[in-house]
Amino acid sequence: MNSLLRQVRLAYSRSKARFLLLLGLTVVIILVWQFSRPLSEIFVQSSSVQSNPVPPSFKQSSFVQLQPKQSKSSPLFNWRNVNIQGMGYVTGLTIAPLSPHDVYVRTDVGGAYRFDVSRNVWLPLLDKFDTNFAKGGVGVESVAVDPQQAQRVYVAINRNYTTFKDKDGKNKYKYGAEVMVSENRGVTWTPTGLAPKNVFLGPNQVYRSDTGERIAIDPNKSGLIYFASRRDGLWKKDGQQDWSRVSGGLPNPSTLPEYKLPNGTDNPDVPGFTFVLFDKRSGKPNSISRVIYVGVHGSGVWSSANGGQSWTNIGGGVDPVRGAIATDGTLYVSFGTIAANGKPASGGVRKYTNNNWTDITPDGKDKVYAAVTVQADQPNTVMAIFDRYVYRSTNGGKNWNKQTLYMGAYDANEPQHPVNPSAPPYYQSYSATGAAAIAINPGNSKQVWWTNGWGVARTDDVTVSNPAYQWVMQNLEELDSNLVRVPPKPKAQGGADLLSAVQDKIGFRHVDRNQVPSINFHPVNIPINPAFKWANPNWRVYPVPFPHVAGATGMDYSYKNPDYAAFVGAHQWQFWPVYGMTKDNGKTWQAFESIPAEKLWKPDKSGLEEVIPIGGQIAMSPTNPQNMVWAPTWGGWPHYTTDGGKTWNLTINKDHPPQPKPYDPKNNDHTHYNVLPKAWANSISPWLSAYILASDRQDPQGKTFYYYDGWTFYYSKDGGANWQKGASGTLPQWLVRPAIVSNPTQAGDVWMSFARNPEDVNSNKLYRSTDGGKTFSAISTVDSCEFITFGKGDAEQKPYIYIFGRVGGAKKDTIYKSVDMAKTWIAISDPNTQSFPGLTYLEGDMRSLNLVYAAVSGRGIIAGEGGR
């Protein structure tokens, strides 16, 4: 079953990636957003960090940031991660071969980190890159350390390298793979010039956790760098020379299996060229190494004996994913092909010595062995991994010891599984699955590091019979956050610091932002998806704790009744609705008694079928928590309820267009011509949150709701039953992440921000309506605004406003605060060190002065706190 579950997770990853590719081709969308920055900039960050003399644990604050310390008189806020410590794929792991043997990890969307041994914390290295530079959250496809220069480290990320005018008339960025280099362990970075070659990079695609490292530096000649790409072959750069494509007989990437999808479009999931390795013995200092190995998925392992001039396929298997080379020249390679298209997974582990391959597969060939590593001072000590299993051999693979990892806290769904004492309380048993990388520390052969989709773990003595792996997650925050809500229940009365809606774990109630939450959202009584009975054994409803990955895409609370909140979302591989309501400030969650299902015509009009809502947004009345509006991503039109979800009704558009002529009663769009229209941005994908729905926080009757369909603003005065058109044609259009934000102190005061689309160069203004959405006007003091929120101010009717955008001719996006309702602005973040890559939402606290939260795709939630 573990193997089957892994296949399902990988199938989910593949379907998600391909869906995103389709979106990219049609509407140029990805799920994290861009903020512009000069191309020629060199990114600088101070190496000073906060002192942490207390040994860290998951109960302590997780913040350590590479940024200058601020004086008490500085207007800049202190920014640190809300302490969560989990989720998000840590796809690769590299340990420097020279002292101090720095440990680096890479993630699919959340940047790269270096481990600070003295403080036992991870240091984020790429927060200074804005998402406009890196095509979304900063995904890293490879990380490598120079074998001769311990301070020199490389990462492969996407980078914008030019602009162009698209067919829609917009100025947009083009992106390509860039290899960035740092000469000071990740404090500053410089591009090496690969981006203009337009090489494809896929840090968040299928095989992201099974391949690498794609960057390699010749151990005998530091200036010689190779990069193995997915779709564009092998590249190299020698010293000051430009990057060039390596040929010499290597296969043309376009000939590899699945290079194209069945419909003829490019396949972003093709693994392509997967790793590069040098045999140090084949060269001398300051001269090139003659023997080089390259893995080519779909072809085999290729070798050069003349420094890369010509290449020979030495076989070993057609699907190499990772490799390691021992000091005696023995080449170890892990192989694997993920189950897809009706074919089962396959793989193995083999070694290459004296021009011969030996099969040393430890545990069957029906699985992908994600990684292999060899001990630096003992060429016969090798380790490999698959899912939650770790294999170790001390005789070159003749015999293996197998260990099953248990990395979760107590899980009521798997009570027989041992508890790992290092696991945060919400880690479930499956937190041990999906292993990605493993490495033996070259400076301490007993110490082994291991990564997966939850984070990084380590054992300090792998030689004992049952090594104890413990999570090492302090300040490694890669959770994919959709939004934050702060119900204004006083802390003294038991109010939480915040509630979060996230991918993978649905959401959290953060009692204290500096403490790891004890449990994530586990709604009671959500019916199972009957199409996945094999994964939902003997269940009528999903159990508690929720047993699978799922995400909350929308969440809202009742402003005058802050114990009440509701969320909607999606099961992330069963494609099924998840939803719930709390009456105790997020401590417990109960599923709605019903959902707004509709009988709609099948696409071929052969009959009616029940369509259920998945994901989207929900808004709750400030005075009556039973009154909610749900605009789903997939599965029907917006609905409202006045009885807490017992019954749902379609929302009616009073200003609807005339009935279509000719009228087709089997056309779902025709039959819904008088219903509140679907919002384009909200209908794209359940992995995307578009904040197109909100309630008016100060309507005394609690019946006013707001909605934006991408072209027209709508408002309802009767609890969501009937809607009227407001502003139309005056607000930005065709944007994937608009946000409606109601002033929590003034009825009818509505603000809208419009985060730019991924490739858009030009940004958008901040807009305000003082008549409940009938008209909007741009705020003259703001050049551009990506996100807006309100927080507690000096007086009840004068809240602070926070924006992420640009003011006064600024060239970089910054978080600003206004204490006078947008007349003037104060910068509270430093864009040179903290660019909030992948920002998805801002939320202020109406109970505390100078407290604001930023939800970030791939970097968790970042809290900003400041003085007056």
C-alpha positions in Angstrom: 0.0 0.0 0.0 2.9 2.4 0.7 4.1 1.9 -2.9 0.6 2.5 -4.2 0.1 5.6 -2.2 3.4 6.9 -3.5 2.2 6.3 -7.0 -1.0 8.2 -6.3 0.9 11.1 -4.9 3.2 11.1 -7.9 0.2 10.9 -10.2 -1.3 13.9 -8.4 2.0 15.7 -8.9 2.0 14.8 -12.6 -1.6 15.8 -13.2 -1.0 19.1 -11.3 2.1 19.9 -13.3 0.5 19.2 -16.6 -2.6 21.2 -15.7 -0.4 24.1 -14.9 1.4 23.8 -18.2 -1.9 23.9 -20.0 -2.7 27.1 -18.0 0.6 28.6 -18.9 -0.1 28.0 -22.6 -3.6 29.4 -22.5 -3.7 32.1 -19.9 -0.1 32.4 -18.8 -0.7 31.5 -15.2 1.2 29.8 -12.5 0.2 29.7 -8.9 2.7 32.2 -7.5 3.0 35.8 -8.6 5.6 38.2 -9.7 7.1 41.4 -8.5 9.6 43.2 -10.7 13.2 44.0 -10.1 16.1 45.3 -12.2 17.8 42.5 -14.2 21.3 43.7 -13.5 21.0 43.8 -9.8 23.4 41.8 -7.6 21.5 40.6 -4.6 23.1 41.5 -1.3 22.1 40.4 2.2 23.7 40.9 5.5 25.1 37.7 7.2 24.2 38.9 10.7 21.6 36.7 12.4 19.7 36.7 15.6 21.3 35.0 18.5 19.6 31.8 19.7 21.6 30.4 22.7 18.7 28.0 23.7 18.8 24.6 22.0 15.9 24.8 19.6 12.9 22.5 19.5 9.6 22.5 17.6 8.0 24.4 20.5 10.3 27.4 20.0 10.3 30.3 17.6 11.6 29.3 14.2 12.9 32.6 13.1 16.4 33.3 11.9 16.7 35.6 9.0 19.6 36.9 7.0 19.0 40.6 7.4 20.5 43.6 9.1 19.5 44.2 12.7 17.3 47.2 13.1 17.5 50.0 15.6 14.6 50.9 17.8 14.1 54.1 15.8 13.9 52.3 12.5 10.4 52.3 10.8 11.2 48.8 9.4 9.2 46.0 11.0 10.9 42.8 12.2 9.9 40.0 9.9 10.0 36.4 10.9 8.3 33.1 10.0 5.2 32.0 11.9 6.5 28.8 13.5 5.1 25.8 11.6 8.0 23.6 10.6 6.6 21.3 8.0 5.4 20.5 4.5 6.7 21.4 1.0 9.1 19.2 -0.9 12.8 19.4 0.0 13.9 18.0 -3.3 17.7 17.9 -3.0 20.5 17.9 -0.5 24.2 18.8 -0.9 27.0 18.7 1.6 30.2 20.6 0.9 33.2 18.2 0.6 35.5 20.6 2.4 35.3 21.9 6.0 33.1 23.1 7.5 31.0 20.8 5.3 28.1 23.1 5.0 24.7 21.4 4.4 22.5 22.9 1.7 19.0 21.9 0.7 16.8 22.9 -2.3 13.0 23.1 -2.5 10.5 22.9 -5.3 9.1 26.5 -4.7 10.6 27.8 -1.5 14.2 28.6 -2.4 17.4 27.1 -0.9 18.7 26.9 2.7 22.0 26.5 4.4 22.2 24.8 7.8 23.8 27.0 10.6 25.4 24.4 12.9 26.1 26.9 15.7 22.4 27.8 16.0 21.0 24.5 14.7 18.7 26.5 12.3 18.2 26.7 8.6 19.1 30.0 6.9 16.9 31.0 3.8 19.3 32.1 1.1 17.0 33.3 -1.7 14.4 35.6 0.0 15.9 38.6 -1.6 14.8 37.3 -5.1 11.4 38.7 -5.9 8.9 36.4 -7.7 9.1 38.5 -10.8 12.7 37.7 -11.1 12.3 34.0 -10.5 9.0 33.1 -12.2 7.0 32.6 -9.1 8.1 31.3 -5.8 11.8 30.6 -6.0 12.0 26.9 -7.1 15.5 25.4 -7.2 16.3 22.6 -9.5 19.8 22.0 -8.3 22.4 23.1 -5.7 26.1 22.4 -5.8 29.2 23.4 -3.9 32.6 23.9 -5.5 34.8 20.9 -4.4 37.8 23.3 -4.1 36.1 26.4 -2.8 34.0 25.8 0.3 32.5 29.3 0.1 31.3 28.9 -3.5 27.8 27.5 -4.0 25.6 27.4 -7.1 21.8 27.2 -7.5 19.7 26.7 -10.6 16.6 28.8 -10.7 14.4 30.5 -13.3 15.2 34.1 -14.1 13.6 36.7 -16.3 16.2 37.8 -18.9 14.2 39.9 -21.4 10.9 41.5 -22.0 8.5 41.4 -25.0 5.1 42.7 -26.1 2.6 39.8 -26.3 -0.3 39.5 -28.6 -2.6 40.9 -26.0 -0.6 44.1 -26.0 1.0 43.6 -22.5 4.7 43.8 -21.8 5.8 40.5 -20.4 9.0 38.8 -19.2 10.6 35.8 -20.7 12.3 33.3 -18.4 15.1 30.8 -18.7 17.1 28.5 -16.4 19.9 30.5 -14.7 22.8 29.2 -12.7 23.5 31.7 -9.9 26.8 31.6 -8.0 27.6 32.9 -4.5 31.2 33.3 -3.3 30.1 33.7 0.4 27.9 30.7 1.2 24.7 32.2 -0.2 24.9 35.8 1.2 25.1 37.4 -2.2 24.4 36.0 -5.7 25.5 36.7 -9.3 24.0 35.2 -12.5 26.4 33.2 -14.7 24.6 34.0 -17.9 22.7 30.9 -18.8 19.2 32.5 -18.9 19.5 34.0 -22.3 20.0 30.5 -23.8 16.4 29.9 -23.0 17.0 26.5 -21.3 13.9 25.0 -19.6 13.9 24.6 -15.8 11.3 22.5 -14.0 11.9 22.7 -10.2 8.3 21.9 -9.4 7.7 19.3 -12.1 7.4 15.5 -11.8 10.8 13.8 -11.0 11.8 17.0 -9.1 12.5 14.9 -6.0 14.2 12.0 -7.8 16.8 13.6 -10.0 20.1 15.4 -9.6 22.3 17.0 -9.0 22.1 18.7 -12.3 24.9 21.2 -11.6 28.4 19.9 -11.3 31.8 21.6 -10.9 35.0 19.9 -12.1 36.9 18.9 -8.9 40.2 19.6 -10.6 39.2 22.8 -12.3 36.8 25.1 -10.4 35.9 27.3 -13.4 34.4 24.4 -15.3 30.7 24.0 -14.6 28.1 21.7 -16.2 24.3 21.8 -16.1 22.1 18.9 -17.1 18.7 20.1 -18.2 15.3 18.4 -18.6 14.5 19.4 -22.2 17.6 21.1 -23.6 20.5 18.7 -23.1 23.8 19.2 -21.4 25.5 22.7 -21.0 28.9 23.8 -19.8 30.7 27.0 -18.9 34.5 27.2 -18.7 35.8 30.2 -16.8 34.8 33.5 -18.4 33.5 31.8 -21.5 29.8 31.8 -22.4 27.6 28.8 -21.7 27.6 26.3 -24.6 25.7 23.2 -25.5 27.6 19.9 -25.1 27.2 17.5 -28.0 29.9 14.9 -28.9 27.4 12.1 -29.5 25.0 12.7 -26.6 21.4 12.0 -27.6 19.2 14.8 -28.9 16.8 15.6 -26.0 13.9 15.7 -28.5 14.4 11.9 -29.1 13.9 11.0 -25.5 10.6 9.2 -24.5 7.7 11.5 -23.6 9.6 14.6 -24.8 6.2 15.6 -26.2 2.8 15.0 -24.8 0.3 13.0 -26.9 -1.3 16.2 -28.1 2.0 17.4 -29.5 2.8 20.0 -26.8 6.0 20.2 -24.8 6.1 17.9 -21.8 7.5 19.8 -18.8 7.7 16.6 -16.8 10.3 14.8 -18.9 13.4 14.2 -16.6 15.9 14.5 -19.5 19.5 14.8 -18.4 19.4 14.1 -14.7 22.9 14.3 -13.2 26.6 15.0 -13.9 29.5 13.4 -12.1 33.3 13.8 -12.4 35.9 11.1 -11.6 38.5 13.3 -9.8 41.2 10.6 -10.3 41.1 11.2 -14.0 42.6 14.7 -13.8 45.2 16.8 -12.2 44.9 20.1 -10.3 44.0 23.0 -12.6 43.3 20.7 -15.5 40.0 19.2 -16.6 38.9 15.8 -15.3 38.8 13.4 -18.3 36.2 11.0 -17.0 32.6 12.4 -16.7 29.3 10.7 -16.3 25.9 12.0 -17.3 22.5 10.4 -16.6 20.0 10.6 -19.4 16.5 9.3 -18.5 15.1 7.3 -21.3 18.6 6.5 -22.7 21.0 5.4 -20.0 24.3 6.5 -18.4 26.7 8.2 -20.8 30.5 8.5 -20.2 33.2 10.7 -21.6 36.9 9.7 -21.3 38.2 12.9 -22.9 36.8 15.7 -20.8 33.5 15.9 -22.5 34.6 16.0 -26.2 32.9 12.7 -27.0 30.4 10.5 -25.3 29.5 6.8 -25.1 26.4 5.2 -23.8 27.5 2.7 -21.1 24.0 1.6 -20.3 23.3 0.4 -16.8 19.6 1.1 -17.3 17.5 3.4 -19.4 16.2 5.5 -16.5 19.0 6.8 -14.3 17.9 9.5 -11.8 20.8 10.1 -9.4 24.4 9.0 -9.1 27.3 9.1 -6.7 31.0 8.4 -7.3 33.3 6.8 -4.8 36.9 7.7 -4.2 38.1 4.6 -6.0 36.1 5.5 -9.1 33.1 3.2 -8.5 30.0 4.7 -9.9 26.7 4.1 -8.1 23.5 5.0 -9.8 19.9 4.9 -8.8 17.3 4.2 -11.4 13.5 4.7 -11.7 10.5 5.4 -13.8 7.4 6.6 -12.1 4.2 4.7 -12.6 2.1 6.3 -15.4 -0.1 5.6 -18.3 -1.1 2.2 -16.9 2.5 1.1 -16.5 3.9 0.2 -13.0 6.8 1.9 -11.4 10.3 0.4 -12.0 13.8 1.0 -10.9 16.9 -0.3 -9.2 20.4 0.4 -8.0 23.6 -0.5 -9.9 27.3 0.1 -9.7 29.8 0.5 -12.5 33.4 -0.7 -12.0 36.0 -1.9 -14.5 33.7 -1.1 -17.4 31.0 -3.5 -16.0 27.7 -3.0 -14.3 26.6 -5.0 -11.3 23.0 -5.0 -10.2 22.9 -4.3 -6.4 19.2 -3.4 -6.1 18.4 -3.8 -2.4 14.6 -4.4 -2.4 13.0 -5.3 -5.7 12.7 -3.5 -9.1 9.1 -2.4 -8.8 10.0 1.0 -7.3 11.9 4.2 -8.0 15.0 4.5 -5.9 15.1 8.3 -5.5 18.7 8.6 -4.4 22.0 6.9 -3.7 25.0 8.1 -1.7 28.5 6.8 -0.9 30.7 7.3 2.1 33.6 9.7 1.3 36.3 7.6 3.0 34.9 4.1 2.3 33.9 3.3 -1.3 32.0 0.2 -0.3 29.7 1.9 2.1 26.7 3.0 0.1 23.1 4.0 1.0 19.9 4.2 -1.1 16.3 5.2 -0.4 12.8 4.5 -1.5 9.7 6.1 0.1 10.0 5.5 3.9 12.8 2.9 3.5 16.5 3.5 4.0 19.0 0.9 2.8 22.7 0.7 3.9 25.4 -1.6 2.7 29.1 -1.8 3.8 30.2 -4.3 1.1 29.4 -2.5 -2.1 25.8 -3.6 -2.3 26.3 -7.3 -1.8 24.1 -7.2 1.3 21.8 -4.5 2.6 20.3 -3.5 5.9 16.8 -2.1 5.5 15.3 0.4 7.9 11.7 1.6 7.9 11.4 5.2 9.1 8.7 6.4 11.4 8.8 10.2 11.4 5.3 11.1 12.6 3.7 12.0 16.0 0.9 9.9 17.2 -1.6 9.2 14.4 -5.0 7.8 15.3 -5.3 6.4 11.8 -2.1 4.4 12.3 -1.9 3.8 16.0 0.4 0.9 15.6 3.2 3.0 14.2 6.0 4.2 16.5 6.0 7.9 17.5 9.0 9.9 16.5 9.8 12.2 19.5 11.2 14.9 17.1 8.0 15.3 15.1 5.7 18.3 15.7 2.3 17.1 17.0 0.5 17.5 13.7 2.9 15.3 11.8 1.0 12.2 10.7 2.4 8.7 10.1 2.8 9.3 6.4 5.3 12.1 7.0 8.0 9.4 6.6 7.0 8.7 3.0 8.2 10.1 -0.3 11.9 10.2 0.4 13.8 12.5 -2.0 17.5 12.8 -1.1 20.1 11.2 1.2 23.7 12.1 1.9 26.5 10.9 4.2 28.3 13.8 5.7 31.9 13.7 4.3 33.2 15.3 7.5 31.4 12.8 9.8 30.6 9.4 8.2 28.2 8.5 11.0 26.0 11.4 10.3 23.4 11.0 7.5 20.9 13.6 6.2 17.6 12.7 4.5 14.8 14.7 2.9 11.2 14.3 1.7 8.0 16.2 1.2 7.8 17.2 4.8 11.3 18.4 5.4 14.8 17.3 6.5 15.8 14.7 9.0 19.2 13.5 10.3 20.7 10.7 12.2 24.0 11.3 14.1 25.0 7.6 14.1 24.0 5.5 11.1 26.2 2.7 12.3 23.9 1.5 15.1 21.4 -1.3 14.5 18.4 1.0 14.3 19.6 4.6 13.6 17.4 7.3 15.1 16.4 9.9 12.5 15.1 13.2 13.9 13.6 16.1 12.2 15.8 19.1 11.7 13.3 21.8 10.8 14.1 24.9 12.8 13.3 27.9 10.4 12.8 25.7 7.4 9.3 27.0 6.4 8.2 25.8 3.0 4.5 25.5 3.5 2.4 26.7 0.6 0.1 29.2 2.2 -3.1 30.6 0.5 -4.3 33.1 3.0 -4.4 34.2 6.6 -7.4 35.3 8.7 -7.2 37.0 12.1 -10.6 36.8 13.8 -10.7 39.7 16.3 -11.4 37.6 19.4 -9.3 39.1 22.2 -6.3 37.0 23.1 -7.2 37.3 26.8 -10.5 35.6 26.0 -8.8 32.7 24.2 -8.5 34.1 20.7 -5.9 32.5 18.4 -3.1 34.6 16.9 -4.3 33.6 13.5 -5.9 31.0 11.3 -4.3 29.9 8.1 -5.5 28.3 4.9 -2.8 26.2 3.3 -2.1 23.5 0.8 -1.4 19.9 2.0 -2.6 20.3 5.6 -5.9 22.3 5.0 -5.1 24.9 7.6 -4.0 25.6 11.1 -5.1 27.4 14.3 -2.0 29.2 15.5 -2.6 29.8 19.2 0.8 31.5 19.3 2.6 32.5 16.1 6.0 31.6 17.7 4.8 28.1 18.7 4.3 25.1 16.3 0.5 24.4 16.2 -0.5 21.2 17.9 -3.0 20.2 15.2 -4.2 21.2 11.8 -7.8 21.4 10.6 -9.6 18.1 10.7 -13.2 18.6 9.7 -15.7 16.0 10.9 -18.1 14.2 8.6 -16.8 15.0 5.2 -18.2 12.3 2.9 -15.5 10.3 1.1 -15.0 10.3 -2.6 -16.6 6.9 -3.7 -14.3 6.8 -6.8 -11.4 6.1 -4.4 -12.8 3.4 -2.2 -9.4 1.6 -2.4 -7.9 4.5 -0.6 -10.8 5.1 1.7 -11.3 1.6 3.3 -14.6 1.0 5.0 -15.1 4.7 5.5 -18.3 6.6 5.1 -16.7 9.9 6.0 -13.0 10.8 6.1 -11.6 10.1 9.6 -10.0 12.4 12.1 -7.2 13.2 11.6 -7.8 13.9 8.0 -5.7 11.1 6.3 -4.6 12.7 3.1 -3.2 15.9 1.6 -5.8 18.6 1.1 -5.8 22.4 0.8 -8.1 25.2 2.0 -8.4 27.7 -0.8 -10.8 30.1 0.9 -11.7 31.0 4.5 -13.6 33.7 6.2 -14.9 34.5 9.7 -17.8 36.4 11.2 -16.4 39.8 12.2 -18.8 40.4 15.1 -18.8 36.7 16.1 -15.2 35.8 15.8 -15.6 32.3 17.2 -17.3 31.4 13.9 -15.4 30.8 10.7 -15.7 28.6 7.6 -13.3 27.3 5.0 -13.6 25.6 1.6 -11.0 23.7 -0.3 -10.1 20.5 -2.2 -8.6 17.1 -1.7 -5.4 17.3 -3.6 -5.5 13.9 -5.4 -9.0 12.6 -5.1 -10.3 16.0 -6.5 -13.1 16.2 -3.9 -14.5 19.0 -1.8 -13.3 19.6 1.7 -15.0 22.2 3.8 -16.0 23.0 7.4 -17.3 25.4 10.0 -16.0 26.2 13.4 -17.9 27.7 16.4 -14.9 27.8 18.8 -12.4 30.0 17.0 -10.9 27.2 15.0 -10.4 24.6 17.7 -12.8 22.1 16.0 -14.4 22.0 12.6 -17.6 20.3 11.4 -18.5 19.7 7.8 -21.6 21.6 6.4 -24.6 19.3 6.5 -24.9 19.7 2.7 -23.1 21.3 -0.2 -24.5 23.2 -3.1 -24.5 20.4 -5.7 -26.3 20.9 -9.0 -27.7 18.7 -11.7 -26.0 19.9 -14.9 -25.9 18.6 -18.4 -22.9 16.5 -19.5 -20.7 18.1 -22.1 -22.2 15.8 -24.8 -25.7 16.6 -23.5 -26.5 12.9 -23.2 -27.9 13.4 -19.7 -27.8 15.1 -16.4 -25.1 14.5 -13.8 -24.6 15.8 -10.3 -21.8 18.3 -10.1 -20.3 19.2 -6.7 -18.4 22.3 -5.7 -14.6 22.1 -5.3 -12.4 24.8 -3.8 -13.0 28.4 -4.4 -13.9 31.2 -2.0 -16.4 31.6 0.9 -17.6 34.7 2.7 -19.4 34.9 6.0 -21.8 37.5 7.4 -20.3 39.7 10.1 -23.4 39.4 12.3 -25.0 36.0 11.2 -22.5 33.2 10.8 -25.3 31.0 9.3 -25.3 33.3 6.3 -22.5 32.4 3.8 -21.8 32.7 0.1 -19.7 30.0 -1.6 -18.2 30.6 -5.1 -16.5 27.3 -6.0 -13.6 26.8 -8.4 -15.1 23.8 -10.1 -18.6 22.4 -10.0 -21.3 24.9 -10.5 -22.3 28.5 -9.9 -22.1 30.6 -6.7 -24.6 29.7 -3.9 -25.6 31.1 -0.6 -27.0 29.6 2.6 -28.8 31.2 5.6 -28.8 28.1 7.8 -25.1 27.3 8.2 -24.9 25.0 5.2 -28.0 22.8 5.8 -29.5 24.2 2.5 -28.0 26.2 -0.4 -29.6 28.3 -3.1 -28.3 29.8 -6.4 -27.4 33.4 -6.3 -29.4 35.5 -8.7 -28.1 38.3 -10.8 -30.8 41.0 -10.9 -28.9 42.8 -13.7 -28.6 39.7 -15.8 -28.3 39.8 -19.6 -31.3 38.8 -21.7 -32.1 35.1 -22.2 -29.8 33.7 -25.0 -31.5 33.3 -28.4 -31.8 30.7 -29.5 -32.2 29.2 -26.0 -30.7 25.8 -25.4 -32.1 24.2 -22.3 -29.2 21.6 -22.3 -26.6 24.3 -22.3 -25.6 25.0 -18.7 -24.5 28.5 -19.5 -27.9 29.2 -21.0 -29.8 27.8 -18.1 -27.7 30.0 -15.7 -27.9 33.2 -17.7 -29.7 34.9 -14.7 -27.3 33.7 -12.1 -24.3 35.5 -10.6 -21.7 34.7 -13.2 -18.6 32.6 -12.4 -15.5 34.6 -11.7 -12.8 33.9 -14.3 -9.9 34.0 -11.9 -11.7 31.9 -9.3 -12.5 29.2 -11.9 -9.0 28.4 -13.1 -7.6 25.9 -10.7 -8.2 24.6 -7.1 -4.5 25.3 -6.4 -5.2 29.0 -7.0 -6.9 31.3 -4.5 -8.5 34.4 -6.1 -10.0 36.6 -3.5 -13.1 37.7 -5.4 -15.7 37.4 -2.7 -16.1 39.2 0.6 -18.6 40.4 3.2 -19.0 44.0 4.4 -17.5 43.9 7.9 -19.6 46.8 9.2 -23.0 46.3 7.6 -25.2 46.5 10.7 -27.6 43.9 9.3 -24.8 41.7 8.1 -26.3 41.1 4.7 -24.0 42.9 2.3 -21.6 40.9 0.2 -19.2 41.8 -2.6 -18.1 39.9 -5.7 -15.9 40.5 -8.7 -16.1 38.3 -11.8 -13.0 39.7 -13.5 -14.8 42.4 -15.4 -17.7 43.7 -13.3 -18.1 44.3 -9.5 -21.3 43.0 -7.9 -23.0 43.6 -4.5 -25.8 42.0 -2.6 -27.8 43.6 0.1 -29.9 40.6 1.1 -27.4 38.0 2.3 -26.2 36.8 -1.2 -29.6 35.9 -2.6 -29.8 38.7 -5.2 -27.0 40.7 -6.7 -26.7 44.0 -8.7 -24.0 45.4 -10.9 -21.6 47.9 -9.5 -18.5 49.3 -11.2 -17.9 47.9 -14.6 -15.1 48.6 -17.0 -13.1 50.8 -14.6 -11.1 48.0 -12.8 -8.2 46.0 -14.2 -9.3 42.8 -16.0 -7.9 39.4 -16.9 -5.9 39.2 -13.7 -5.7 36.0 -11.7 -5.4 37.2 -8.2 -7.7 40.2 -7.5 -8.6 40.8 -3.9 -11.7 42.5 -2.4 -10.9 43.9 1.1 -13.6 45.5 3.2 -12.7 48.2 5.6 -13.5 46.6 9.0 -14.4 49.9 10.5 -16.6 51.5 7.9 -19.6 50.1 6.0 -19.5 50.5 2.3 -15.8 51.2 2.2 -14.4 48.6 -0.2 -10.8 48.4 -1.5 -9.4 46.2 -4.3 -5.9 45.2 -5.1 -4.8 43.4 -8.3 -1.6 41.4 -8.2 0.0 41.3 -11.6 -0.1 38.1 -13.6 3.2 36.0 -13.6 4.8 37.4 -16.7 3.4 40.9 -16.6 5.9 43.7 -16.4 3.5 46.4 -15.6 1.6 46.6 -12.3 -1.8 47.9 -11.2 -3.1 50.7 -9.1 -4.9 50.4 -5.7 -8.7 51.1 -6.0 -11.3 52.3 -3.4 -15.0 52.6 -3.4 -16.9 54.5 -0.7 -20.4 53.7 -2.0 -20.3 49.9 -1.6 -18.8 49.1 -5.0 -21.0 51.2 -7.3 -18.0 53.3 -8.3 -14.2 52.9 -7.8 -11.3 55.3 -8.1 -7.6 54.8 -8.0 -5.6 55.9 -4.9 -3.3 58.7 -6.1 -0.6 58.2 -3.5 0.1 54.6 -4.5 2.0 53.9 -7.7 1.1 50.2 -7.7 -0.4 47.7 -5.3 -0.3 43.9 -5.3 -2.1 43.3 -1.9 -3.8 45.3 0.7 -5.1 44.8 4.3 -6.2 46.7 7.4 -4.9 46.5 10.9 -5.5 48.1 14.3 -5.0 51.8 14.2 -4.7 54.7 16.7 -8.5 55.1 16.8 -11.4 52.8 16.2 -12.5 54.5 13.0 -8.9 55.1 11.7 -7.3 51.7 11.1 -3.8 51.3 9.7 -3.6 50.2 6.0 -0.8 47.9 4.8 0.0 47.3 1.2 2.6 45.4 -0.8 3.5 47.6 -3.8 5.3 50.8 -4.7 5.0 54.3 -3.5 6.8 57.5 -4.5 8.6 56.2 -7.5 10.0 53.1 -5.8 11.5 50.5 -8.1 10.9 47.5 -5.9 7.8 46.1 -4.3 7.8 46.9 -0.5 5.4 46.6 2.3 4.1 50.0 3.4 2.0 51.2 6.3 -0.4 54.2 6.3 -1.7 55.7 9.5 -3.8 58.3 7.8 -6.1 56.3 5.4 -3.7 56.2 2.4 -2.6 59.9 2.5 1.0 59.0 3.3 3.0 55.8 3.5 5.9 54.5 5.6 8.1 51.6 4.2 8.2 48.8 6.8 10.1 46.2 4.8 13.5 46.2 3.1 13.1 44.9 -0.4 16.9 44.4 -0.7 16.7 41.5 1.9 13.1 40.5 2.0 11.1 40.4 -1.2 8.4 38.0 -0.1 8.8 35.6 -3.1 5.4 34.0 -3.9 3.3 36.4 -1.8 -0.4 35.4 -1.9 -2.1 37.5 0.7 -1.8 40.1 3.4 -3.7 40.1 6.7 -3.6 42.6 9.5 -4.5 42.1 13.1 -7.3 44.4 14.3 -6.5 43.7 17.9 -2.8 44.7 18.0 -1.0 47.7 16.6 1.7 47.1 14.0 1.1 43.4 13.4 0.6 42.1 9.9 1.0 38.7 8.2 2.1 37.7 4.7 1.0 34.4 3.3 3.7 33.1 1.0 3.7 30.3 -1.5 6.6 28.1 -0.6 7.8 30.1 2.4 5.0 29.6 4.9 3.6 32.7 6.7 5.8 35.7 7.6 4.8 37.9 10.4 5.8 41.6 10.6 5.9 43.4 13.9 7.0 46.9 14.6 6.9 49.7 17.1 5.1 53.0 16.8 
